[in-house]
């Protein structure tokens, strides 16, 4: 699974139901992106993943999903780990800018 390979962040098996944009090349899922959290007037561009063999297509999908959000009159936003310089570079190249830094904690339900 592309998510296992690229580790875009917190991602559950249900996450693919939140987005619908993907690119297949020679039958392989090369990249995907979608939308997740929504607030009035805003929507999160989320789950952006690109297989290492197809690096250029993440930008294309990010532009596509962000454009779809803008076409609805909403503001697109996203999150990225500080350590993911490649992704941050892609997002900045299409007009996203750092708005705020935040801390994140991932919790798991006790068994």
N, C-alpha and C positions, 0 to 999 in steps of 0.2 A: 504494500500500500504506500502511496506517495507520502502520506502523512508520517508514516513510520520512518521513512528515509530522510525527510527534511525537517521534522520536528518543529512546526511553525508555532507551537505554544500549546496552551490547554486545548485539547481537541478530543472529543468523545466519539464513539461510533455513530451517534445520532447527528453529529455535525454536518455531514453531507446533505442532510435534508434542508439546511439553512441557505444553501447557495446552489446555483445552477449553471455556473460558467466553468468550462473546462476545455482544454485543447488536447486532442489526441494526435499523435504523429506515429505513423506506421503501426497503428493499433495500440500504442502505449499511451497512458495518461502522462502528458508532458508537463501540464500545469493546471492549476485550478484556483479559483477565487470565488468568494461569495459575500453575503451580508449576514450579520448576526444580530447584534444588539441594535435596537431602534428606540429613539426618543422622539418626541415631537420636533420635527424639522431636521432631524439628524439620523444618519444610518452608518453603521460601522462596516467598512471594507475589511473582510476577515478571511482567514483560512488560505491566504495566498501561499501557494507552494509551487516550486518548479523543480523538476527532475534535473540533476546536475548536467545531464547530456543536452538539455534544452534551455539554457539560462536566459535567453532573450525574451521568452514568451511571458514571463511574470509581469513585465512592464506592460505589455499589450493587454493582458487580462485586467490588471489594476486600472488602466485607463478605461477599459470597457465598463467595469463595474462602477467605478467612480462617476463615469459619464451617465450611467443609468440612474444613479442616485441624484445627480445634479438635475437630470431631466425631470425628475419628480419635484424639483424645487427644494430639495433637501441638501444639507451639508454632509459631505463624506468625511469620516474620520477613521483612524486606525491606531493600532498599538503595535510596537515592535520592541523586542529586547534590545537594550543598549549594545549588547555584544554582536548584534546582527548588522554589521556595517554595510554589507552588500544590499540587504533589503532596504535599509534606511537610505542608501544612495539612490536606489530605484524610486522610492517614494518621493524623495526630494526632487528628483529629475522630472517628475510629473506634477510638481506644484505643492506637495505637502510640506509643511514646516512643523518643527517641534513646538508644541504648545505648552507641554508640561511634562515633567518627569514624575513617575510614581513608583511606589513599591508594590510588589504583588506577592501574595502568599497563596500557595496551592494546598488545599486541604483534601483529605481523603476520609470518607466515612469509615468509622471503626467497624470492624467485622464482628 
